[in-house]
Amino acid sequence: MPAGASEAITETHALLLEATYGGGPLKSEKDLTAYESKFPNAVASIKSGDIKVMWGKPIKDNSPSPEIIAYEKSAESGDGWSIKDNGKLEKVTAADLPKSK
C-alpha cells in the first residue's frame, strides 16, 4: 500500500477486492454486513461517511480507463486517497471525483 494511505482506505481496498472476487461488487450499504467482522474499520468508515463508495462498481483487472470507485471524504474539500477500478490507490482532489456521488 502507498505510504501515507490511511488504515480505513487500505482496509476498504481489501474489502472491495474480496467482494469483487468473492461474488460481485457491493450493491448497497446492506452488503457490508457480510464483511463487518473481517473489515471493521472499513465498514465503520463507509457507514459514517468518511469513505464514499460508488455502489455496484467492481474492481476490474487491467481497466483501460481507471475510474474512482471509492474515496476518502476529505478529498471533497482538499485531498484524500481513492480506490480506482483497476485496484490502485491514488491521491486525489475534489476535481478528480466522480460527478454523481
DSSP file (Angstrom, degrees, kcal/mol; ACC not computed):
  #  RESIDUE AA STRUCTURE BP1 BP2  ACC     N-H-->O    O-->H-N    N-H-->O    O-->H-N    TCO  KAPPA ALPHA  PHI   PSI    X-CA   Y-CA   Z-CA
    1    1 A M              0   0    0      0, 0.0     3,-0.1     0, 0.0    87,-0.0   0.000 360.0 360.0 360.0 148.8    0.0    0.0    0.0
    2    2 A P    >   -     0   0    0      0, 0.0     3,-1.7     0, 0.0     2,-0.1  -0.294 360.0 -99.6 -64.2 145.9    1.2    3.5   -0.7
    3    3 A A  T 3  S+     0   0    0      1,-0.2     3,-0.1     0, 0.0     0, 0.0  -0.435 109.2  24.7 -62.8 134.3    2.9    5.4    2.1
    4    4 A G  T 3  S+     0   0    0      1,-0.3    -1,-0.2    -2,-0.1     2,-0.2   0.256  84.7 133.9  94.5 -12.7    0.5    7.8    3.8
    5    5 A A    <   -     0   0    0     -3,-1.7    -1,-0.3     1,-0.1    86,-0.0  -0.534  58.6-115.4 -72.3 136.1   -2.7    5.9    2.9
    6    6 A S     >  -     0   0    0     -2,-0.2     4,-2.2     1,-0.1     5,-0.2  -0.228  14.8-117.4 -70.6 159.1   -5.0    5.6    5.9
    7    7 A E  H  > S+     0   0    0      1,-0.2     4,-2.5     2,-0.2     5,-0.2   0.879 114.8  56.8 -60.9 -37.9   -5.9    2.2    7.5
    8    8 A A  H  > S+     0   0    0      1,-0.2     4,-2.1     2,-0.2    -1,-0.2   0.914 109.6  42.6 -63.3 -43.8   -9.5    2.9    6.6
    9    9 A I  H  > S+     0   0    0      2,-0.2     4,-2.1     1,-0.2    -1,-0.2   0.873 115.0  49.7 -73.9 -34.8   -8.8    3.3    2.9
   10   10 A T  H  X S+     0   0    0     -4,-2.2     4,-1.8     2,-0.2    -2,-0.2   0.884 113.2  46.8 -70.1 -35.6   -6.4    0.4    2.7
   11   11 A E  H  X S+     0   0    0     -4,-2.5     4,-2.4    -5,-0.2    -2,-0.2   0.871 110.4  52.9 -71.5 -35.6   -8.9   -1.9    4.5
   12   12 A T  H  X S+     0   0    0     -4,-2.1     4,-2.8    -5,-0.2     5,-0.2   0.895 106.5  54.1 -63.4 -39.0  -11.7   -0.6    2.2
   13   13 A H  H  X S+     0   0    0     -4,-2.1     4,-2.2     2,-0.2    -2,-0.2   0.933 109.8  46.3 -58.2 -47.7   -9.4   -1.6   -0.7
   14   14 A A  H  X S+     0   0    0     -4,-1.8     4,-2.5     1,-0.2    -2,-0.2   0.897 112.2  51.2 -63.0 -40.5   -9.1   -5.1    0.7
   15   15 A L  H  X S+     0   0    0     -4,-2.4     4,-2.8     2,-0.2    -2,-0.2   0.929 110.4  48.2 -62.6 -46.0  -12.9   -5.3    1.3
   16   16 A L  H  X S+     0   0    0     -4,-2.8     4,-2.6     2,-0.2    43,-0.3   0.875 111.6  50.5 -64.9 -37.2  -13.7   -4.2   -2.3
   17   17 A L  H  X S+     0   0    0     -4,-2.2     4,-2.5    -5,-0.2     5,-0.2   0.946 112.5  46.2 -63.0 -47.6  -11.2   -6.8   -3.7
   18   18 A E  H  X S+     0   0    0     -4,-2.5     4,-1.2     1,-0.2    -2,-0.2   0.915 114.5  47.7 -63.0 -42.3  -12.7   -9.6   -1.6
   19   19 A A  H  <>S+     0   0    0     -4,-2.8     5,-2.3     2,-0.2     4,-0.4   0.941 113.0  48.3 -63.1 -47.4  -16.3   -8.5   -2.6
   20   20 A T  H ><5S+     0   0    0     -4,-2.6     3,-0.7     1,-0.2    -2,-0.2   0.930 120.8  34.8 -59.1 -48.5  -15.5   -8.3   -6.3
   21   21 A Y  H 3<5S+     0   0    0     -4,-2.5    -1,-0.2     1,-0.2    -2,-0.2   0.520 114.8  58.9 -88.6  -4.5  -13.7  -11.6   -6.5
   22   22 A G  T 3<5S-     0   0    0     -4,-1.2    -1,-0.2    -3,-0.3    -2,-0.2   0.283 137.3 -43.3-106.9  10.4  -16.0  -13.4   -4.0
   23   23 A G  T < 5S-     0   0    0     -3,-0.7    -3,-0.2    -4,-0.4    -2,-0.1   0.334 102.8 -51.8 149.2 -10.1  -19.3  -12.9   -5.7
   24   24 A G  S   <S-     0   0    0     -5,-2.3    -2,-0.2    -6,-0.2    -3,-0.1  -0.566  70.0 -52.2 133.4 164.2  -19.6   -9.4   -7.1
   25   25 A P        -     0   0    0      0, 0.0     2,-0.3     0, 0.0    30,-0.1  -0.187  64.8 -88.3 -67.8 160.2  -19.3   -5.7   -6.1
   26   26 A L        -     0   0    0     31,-0.3    30,-4.2     1,-0.2    31,-0.3  -0.532  38.6-171.9 -66.9 128.6  -21.1   -4.1   -3.2
   27   27 A K        -     0   0    0     -2,-0.3     2,-0.3     1,-0.3    -1,-0.2   0.735  63.0 -11.6 -96.3 -26.3  -24.5   -3.0   -4.3
   28   28 A S  S >  S-     0   0    0     26,-0.1     3,-1.6    27,-0.1     4,-0.3  -0.963  78.3 -85.6-161.9 173.4  -25.6   -1.1   -1.2
   29   29 A E  G >  S+     0   0    0     -2,-0.3     3,-1.6     1,-0.3     4,-0.3   0.793 118.7  69.6 -59.3 -28.0  -24.7   -0.4    2.4
   30   30 A K  G >  S+     0   0    0      1,-0.3     3,-1.2     2,-0.2     4,-0.3   0.816  88.4  64.4 -60.2 -29.9  -26.7   -3.6    3.3
   31   31 A D  G X  S+     0   0    0     -3,-1.6     3,-0.8     1,-0.2     4,-0.3   0.683  85.0  75.3 -68.0 -17.0  -24.0   -5.7    1.7
   32   32 A L  G X> S+     0   0    0     -3,-1.6     3,-2.0    -4,-0.3     4,-0.8   0.772  75.2  78.0 -66.8 -25.6  -21.4   -4.5    4.3
   33   33 A T  G X4 S+     0   0    0     -3,-1.2     3,-0.8    -4,-0.3     4,-0.4   0.857  88.5  56.3 -53.0 -39.8  -22.9   -6.8    6.9
   34   34 A A  G <4 S+     0   0    0     -3,-0.8    -1,-0.3    -4,-0.3    -2,-0.2   0.684 114.4  39.3 -67.4 -17.4  -21.2   -9.8    5.5
   35   35 A Y  G <> S+     0   0    0     -3,-2.0     4,-2.8    -4,-0.3    -1,-0.2   0.419  84.7 100.2-112.1  -1.5  -17.8   -8.1    5.8
   36   36 A E  T << S+     0   0    0     -4,-0.8     7,-0.1    -3,-0.8     8,-0.1   0.854  83.9  46.4 -59.8 -40.5  -18.1   -6.3    9.2
   37   37 A S  T  4 S+     0   0    0     -4,-0.4    -1,-0.2     1,-0.2    -2,-0.1   0.856 119.4  39.7 -73.5 -32.7  -16.2   -8.8   11.2
   38   38 A K  T  4 S+     0   0    0     -3,-0.2    -2,-0.2     1,-0.2    -1,-0.2   0.815 129.9  27.0 -84.7 -32.0  -13.3   -9.1    8.8
   39   39 A F     X  +     0   0    0     -4,-2.8     4,-2.4     1,-0.1     5,-0.2  -0.472  69.4 155.3-129.0  60.5  -13.0   -5.4    7.8
   40   40 A P  H  > S+     0   0    0      0, 0.0     4,-2.3     0, 0.0     5,-0.2   0.860  74.4  49.6 -61.0 -39.0  -14.4   -3.5   10.9
   41   41 A N  H  > S+     0   0    0      2,-0.2     4,-2.3     1,-0.2     5,-0.2   0.913 112.6  47.3 -67.2 -41.7  -12.5   -0.2   10.1
   42   42 A A  H  > S+     0   0    0      2,-0.2     4,-2.4     1,-0.2     5,-0.2   0.944 113.5  47.3 -63.8 -48.1  -13.6   -0.1    6.5
   43   43 A V  H  X S+     0   0    0     -4,-2.4     4,-2.7     1,-0.2     5,-0.2   0.917 113.2  48.5 -61.8 -44.0  -17.3   -0.8    7.3
   44   44 A A  H  X S+     0   0    0     -4,-2.3     4,-2.0    -5,-0.2     6,-0.3   0.905 112.2  49.2 -62.8 -41.0  -17.3    1.8   10.1
   45   45 A S  H  X>S+     0   0    0     -4,-2.3     6,-1.8     2,-0.2     5,-1.3   0.864 113.1  46.5 -68.1 -36.3  -15.7    4.4    7.8
   46   46 A I  H ><5S+     0   0    0     -4,-2.4     3,-0.7     4,-0.2    -2,-0.2   0.931 113.4  48.3 -70.0 -45.7  -18.2    3.7    5.0
   47   47 A K  H 3<5S+     0   0    0     -4,-2.7    -2,-0.2     1,-0.2    -1,-0.2   0.849 112.1  49.4 -64.4 -33.5  -21.2    3.8    7.3
   48   48 A S  H 3<5S-     0   0    0     -4,-2.0    -1,-0.2    -5,-0.2    -2,-0.2   0.638 114.6-116.3 -80.2 -13.5  -20.0    7.1    8.9
   49   49 A G  T <<5S+     0   0    0     -3,-0.7    -3,-0.2    -4,-0.7    -4,-0.1   0.466  83.9 119.7  91.5   1.4  -19.5    8.7    5.5
   50   50 A D  S   <S+     0   0    0     -5,-1.3    23,-3.2    -6,-0.3     2,-0.4   0.787  81.0  38.7 -69.7 -25.6  -15.7    9.1    6.0
   51   51 A I  E    S-A   72   0A   0     -6,-1.8     2,-0.4    21,-0.3    -2,-0.3  -0.996  80.7-150.7-124.7 128.9  -15.3    6.9    2.9
   52   52 A K  E     -A   71   0A   0     19,-3.1    19,-2.2    -2,-0.4     2,-0.4  -0.821  11.0-161.0 -99.2 135.0  -17.6    7.2   -0.1
   53   53 A V  E     -A   70   0A   0     -2,-0.4     2,-1.2    17,-0.2    17,-0.2  -0.945  19.7-137.3-118.8 136.5  -18.3    4.1   -2.2
   54   54 A M    >   -     0   0    0     15,-3.0     3,-1.5    -2,-0.4   -28,-0.1  -0.788  38.1-134.4 -88.2  95.9  -19.7    4.0   -5.7
   55   55 A W  T 3  S+     0   0    0     -2,-1.2   -28,-0.3     1,-0.2   -27,-0.1  -0.172  81.0  20.7 -57.7 140.3  -22.1    1.1   -5.2
   56   56 A G  T 3  S+     0   0    0    -30,-4.2    -1,-0.2     1,-0.2   -29,-0.1   0.453  89.0 124.2  84.3   1.8  -22.2   -1.6   -7.9
   57   57 A K    <   -     0   0    0     -3,-1.5   -31,-0.3   -31,-0.3    -1,-0.2  -0.855  45.6-157.8 -99.8 115.8  -18.7   -0.8   -9.3
   58   58 A P        -     0   0    0      0, 0.0     2,-0.5     0, 0.0   -41,-0.1  -0.389  24.2-105.3 -85.7 165.2  -16.3   -3.7   -9.3
   59   59 A I        -     0   0    0    -43,-0.3     2,-0.4    -2,-0.1    27,-0.2  -0.793  41.1-159.4 -82.6 131.9  -12.5   -3.8   -9.4
   60   60 A K    >   -     0   0    0     25,-4.3     3,-1.0    -2,-0.5     2,-0.2  -0.953  18.1-118.1-119.4 132.5  -11.5   -4.8  -12.9
   61   61 A D  T 3  S-     0   0    0     -2,-0.4    26,-0.1     1,-0.3    25,-0.1  -0.493  96.1  -1.1 -65.8 132.4   -8.2   -6.3  -13.9
   62   62 A N  T 3  S-     0   0    0     24,-0.3    -1,-0.3    -2,-0.2    24,-0.1   0.864  80.6-166.8  56.6  43.3   -6.4   -4.0  -16.4
   63   63 A S    <   -     0   0    0     -3,-1.0    -1,-0.2     1,-0.2    23,-0.1  -0.460  12.5-148.5 -59.7 123.6   -9.1   -1.4  -16.6
   64   64 A P  S    S+     0   0    0      0, 0.0    -1,-0.2     0, 0.0    -2,-0.1   0.826  91.0  27.6 -69.4 -31.3   -8.1    0.7  -19.7
   65   65 A S  S    S-     0   0    0      2,-0.0    20,-0.1    20,-0.0    -2,-0.0  -0.721  91.3-145.0-129.3  81.0   -9.6    4.0  -18.2
   66   66 A P        -     0   0    0      0, 0.0     2,-0.3     0, 0.0    18,-0.0  -0.161  16.7-166.5 -55.6 133.9   -9.5    3.7  -14.4
   67   67 A E        -     0   0    0     31,-0.0    18,-2.7    16,-0.0     2,-0.3  -0.889  27.9-102.2-119.3 150.8  -12.4    5.3  -12.6
   68   68 A I  E     + B   0  84A   0     -2,-0.3    16,-0.3    16,-0.2     3,-0.1  -0.554  36.7 171.6 -71.9 129.9  -12.7    6.1   -8.9
   69   69 A I  E     +     0   0A   0     14,-3.3   -15,-3.0     1,-0.4     2,-0.3   0.501  69.6   9.6-115.4 -10.4  -14.9    3.5   -7.1
   70   70 A A  E     +AB  53  83A   0     13,-1.3    13,-3.1   -17,-0.2    -1,-0.4  -0.957  66.5 173.3-161.7 151.2  -14.3    4.7   -3.5
   71   71 A Y  E     -AB  52  82A   0    -19,-2.2   -19,-3.1    -2,-0.3     2,-0.3  -0.994  37.0 -95.2-158.5 159.2  -12.6    7.7   -1.9
   72   72 A E  E >   -A   51   0A   0      9,-2.5     3,-2.1    -2,-0.3     4,-0.3  -0.581  33.0-128.4 -75.3 137.7  -12.0    9.5    1.4
   73   73 A K  G >  S+     0   0    0    -23,-3.2     3,-2.3     1,-0.3     4,-0.4   0.802 104.4  73.8 -56.1 -30.5  -14.5   12.2    2.2
   74   74 A S  G >> S+     0   0    0    -24,-0.4     3,-1.1     1,-0.3     4,-0.9   0.749  83.1  69.1 -57.6 -23.3  -11.5   14.6    2.8
   75   75 A A  G <4 S+     0   0    0     -3,-2.1    -1,-0.3     1,-0.2    -2,-0.2   0.724  85.2  69.4 -68.0 -20.3  -11.0   14.6   -1.0
   76   76 A E  G <4 S+     0   0    0     -3,-2.3    -1,-0.2    -4,-0.3    -2,-0.2   0.773 116.5  20.7 -68.9 -24.2  -14.2   16.6   -1.4
   77   77 A S  T <4 S-     0   0    0     -3,-1.1    -1,-0.2    -4,-0.4    -2,-0.2   0.348 143.4 -16.0-126.9   4.5  -12.6   19.7    0.3
   78   78 A G  S  < S-     0   0    0     -4,-0.9    16,-0.8    14,-0.1     2,-0.3  -0.355 103.5 -41.8-165.0-108.9   -8.9   19.1   -0.1
   79   79 A D  E     + C   0  93A   0     14,-0.2     2,-0.3    -5,-0.2    14,-0.2  -0.967  54.4 151.6-140.7 162.6   -7.2   15.9   -0.9
   80   80 A G  E     - C   0  92A   0     12,-2.2    12,-3.4    -2,-0.3     2,-0.3  -0.954  43.9 -73.7-170.2 179.4   -7.5   12.3    0.1
   81   81 A W  E     - C   0  91A   0     -2,-0.3    -9,-2.5    10,-0.2     2,-0.3  -0.644  40.0-168.1 -93.1 148.4   -7.0    8.8   -1.1
   82   82 A S  E     -BC  71  90A   0      8,-2.7     8,-1.9    -2,-0.3     2,-0.5  -0.900  18.6-135.0-129.2 161.3   -9.1    7.0   -3.7
   83   83 A I  E     -BC  70  89A   0    -13,-3.1   -14,-3.3    -2,-0.3   -13,-1.3  -0.983  23.9-153.5-114.5 125.5   -9.5    3.4   -4.9
   84   84 A K  E >   -B   68   0A   0      4,-2.9     3,-2.3    -2,-0.5   -16,-0.2  -0.605  28.1-111.2 -96.5 159.7   -9.7    3.1   -8.7
   85   85 A D  T 3  S+     0   0    0    -18,-2.7   -25,-4.3     1,-0.3   -22,-0.1   0.564 116.1  66.1 -70.8  -4.7  -11.4    0.3  -10.5
   86   86 A N  T 3  S-     0   0    0    -27,-0.2   -24,-0.3   -19,-0.2    -1,-0.3   0.377 121.6-106.8 -90.4   4.1   -8.1   -1.1  -11.7
   87   87 A G  S <  S+     0   0    0     -3,-2.3     2,-0.2     1,-0.3    -2,-0.1   0.430  77.6 130.7  90.5   0.3   -7.3   -1.8   -8.0
   88   88 A K        -     0   0    0    -87,-0.0    -4,-2.9    -5,-0.0     2,-0.5  -0.615  52.1-136.6 -91.0 147.6   -4.9    1.0   -7.4
   89   89 A L  E     +C   83   0A   0     -2,-0.2     2,-0.3    -6,-0.2    -6,-0.2  -0.869  30.7 174.9 -97.3 133.1   -4.9    3.6   -4.6
   90   90 A E  E     -C   82   0A   0     -8,-1.9    -8,-2.7    -2,-0.5     2,-0.3  -0.992  34.4-114.9-140.6 147.2   -4.2    7.1   -5.7
   91   91 A K  E     +C   81   0A   0     -2,-0.3     2,-0.3   -10,-0.2   -10,-0.2  -0.637  45.6 175.4 -76.3 135.1   -4.2   10.5   -4.0
   92   92 A V  E     -C   80   0A   0    -12,-3.4   -12,-2.2    -2,-0.3     2,-0.2  -0.879  23.2-144.3-137.8 168.7   -6.9   12.8   -5.5
   93   93 A T  E >>  -C   79   0A   0     -2,-0.3     3,-1.6   -14,-0.2     4,-0.6  -0.725  45.1 -87.9-122.9 176.8   -8.6   16.2   -5.1
   94   94 A A  G >4 S+     0   0    0    -16,-0.8     3,-1.1     1,-0.3   -18,-0.1   0.844 124.2  62.0 -55.9 -35.6  -12.2   17.3   -5.5
   95   95 A A  G 34 S+     0   0    0      1,-0.2    -1,-0.3   -20,-0.1   -19,-0.1   0.750 102.2  52.0 -63.7 -23.6  -11.6   18.0   -9.2
   96   96 A D  G <4 S+     0   0    0     -3,-1.6    -1,-0.2   -21,-0.2   -28,-0.2   0.627  87.9 106.3 -86.6 -14.4  -10.8   14.3   -9.7
   97   97 A L  S << S-     0   0    0     -3,-1.1     4,-0.1    -4,-0.6   -15,-0.0  -0.254  81.5 -94.3 -72.9 152.4  -14.0   12.9   -8.0
   98   98 A P        -     0   0    0      0, 0.0    -1,-0.1     0, 0.0    -2,-0.1  -0.315  29.6-129.4 -60.5 146.4  -16.9   11.4   -9.9
   99   99 A K  S    S+     0   0    0      1,-0.1     2,-0.7    -3,-0.1    -2,-0.1   0.884  96.0  54.3 -68.7 -39.1  -19.7   14.0  -10.7
  100  100 A S              0   0    0      1,-0.1    -1,-0.1     0, 0.0     0, 0.0  -0.868 360.0 360.0-100.4 117.5  -22.5   11.8   -9.3
  101  101 A K              0   0    0     -2,-0.7    -1,-0.1    -4,-0.1   -48,-0.1   0.396 360.0 360.0-102.9 360.0  -21.9   10.7   -5.7
